[in-house]
Amino acid sequence: MVDYMSENNTMQSSPDFLDRKKVIDDISQMIDDARSSNVPLSLAVTGIWGVGKSFILKEIENKFSYKCIVLHYDCWKKDYYEEPLVGILSSISEKINEIEDNNPDRQQRRYYKAMKEVVFQLSRGIILHYSKFDINKLRNNFSAIKDLVKAKKKIEIRSFDSLSNLSDTVEMVNSLLSGYMAYEDKKILFVVDELDRCLPDYAIKILNRLHHICYGTPVIQLVAINDKDLQGSINGLYNRDLHNDFAQRYLDRFFTNYYNLSKGDSSRDLIKHCWPDIDDYFCNDSIYDCLGTLSDVVLKNLAIRDKKKLITLLSIYHKFTLGPSKEKYPIELACAELLELFRKFLHIEQDWTVIDNEAGTLYRAPENRVFMSYSMEIYDQNQANTTSYIGPIKDYFFERYEKKFELVRSGESEENSIFSSDRIIALFAKKRSSNKEFNAMVATLKNDENFGKCFAFFESFKESLVSYENQSDNLVV
């Protein structure tokens, strides 16, 4: 267990599958370096959906709540504003309200009141498309802010003459942030989350606004993005080739640094965490080796959130199918259940199909024998979206059979030996194969005292998935 202690004495504990402590420490160091200098930092925390970007941002906010002025901007919650600048201003306003409520100093409260008035007038003017700006009122409030800042810090804030277009408004917000940092004698840490949920053109507009309002200031930006999806959106909006570096160069306009979060690949630890009593349901000594190895392949391209969800659901559906029985089953059954649950997760209607391939020739007297290898495939109508998920599984089983071929050829195993991969594939054999040896292997397993019971259980398991599907529109999501 890893503990994360923030500076406001809140604590969160969870198994650290993604080595998040190191991530938080690394990002914290980058922010501390930016705080101690005037070098701008615009850091993109990148990763696919579900890898914990929001968690990381929240931990960083807690850690720097006393060191910086932390502004939190949830893009998705504020995407109903046509102009992102209004959402950004509302985040500033929320922070001012929070500070003002906890500050008894009259002089400082005057400053916050003037700040709020300027933010309100700016927001109102943007919403009304600049038609209702009271330029005199804005000039007076902004002058009050300048005087208050100058009285505390010998710093000059640039004046403004008009707000005839969006560019003028952006410049005023830029000056507002500079004055805010000077008055508080702290850097602003601008945390931007949920950008992935916004429409592509809106997300790009947000990045542009942030870039301009922070330009030339020591504001520290921390932005969570799915860089691959965002690059695809950029290429689509600008009609660019997906294989060139235009999108990356475009993002480099906004970010000085990138920190990529991994998906996490510790399936064995994940199984122990999500299904702690798994040993009570399966009788093999190699539970984590067998299921863990296959899980590494099946869950390879999923985020940690989806991995945990699938393992947890695997335990739920297995227990539901088992009912009050306390009987233990071979671990290969759990592997087949995981494959079936994964198919449902991808919303693929087609069933798994057993395919064969000539893996090589066995050179054993008195005759040469062709050695057949088997794997799993789904002939999905929308294969372009599932190949990256199904391909590794298909390769995994062929690789298992290649290893078996080498063991048989070297004499370390008998030709009719049955391996774990054989047992998993046999559970998906719905009809007789054209290969007699494969049919004989399936028949042997069905008649096996320990494994034979898995076939009926697996069919019941698949029926339980259908039953749960009928009760809910979303089986896994």
Secondary structure as UniProt FT lines:
FT   STRAND          2..5
FT   TURN            7..8
FT   STRAND          11..14
FT   TURN            17..18
FT   HELIX           20..35
FT   STRAND          41..46
FT   TURN            49..50
FT   HELIX           53..63
FT   TURN            64..67
FT   STRAND          69..74
FT   TURN            75..80
FT   HELIX           84..101
FT   HELIX           106..127
FT   TURN            128..130
FT   HELIX           135..152
FT   HELIX           166..184
FT   STRAND          188..193
FT   HELIX           195..197
FT   HELIX           200..214
FT   TURN            215..216
FT   STRAND          220..225
FT   HELIX           227..237
FT   TURN            238..239
FT   TURN            242..243
FT   HELIX           246..251
FT   TURN            252..254
FT   STRAND          257..260
FT   HELIX           267..274
FT   TURN            276..277
FT   HELIX           278..280
FT   TURN            285..286
FT   HELIX           287..298
FT   TURN            299..301
FT   HELIX           304..322
FT   TURN            323..324
FT   HELIX           331..345
FT   TURN            346..347
FT   STRAND          353..364
FT   TURN            365..366
FT   STRAND          367..377
FT   TURN            381..382
FT   HELIX           383..385
FT   HELIX           387..409
FT   TURN            410..411
FT   TURN            415..416
FT   HELIX           420..426
FT   TURN            427..428
FT   HELIX           436..446
FT   TURN            449..452
FT   HELIX           453..471
//
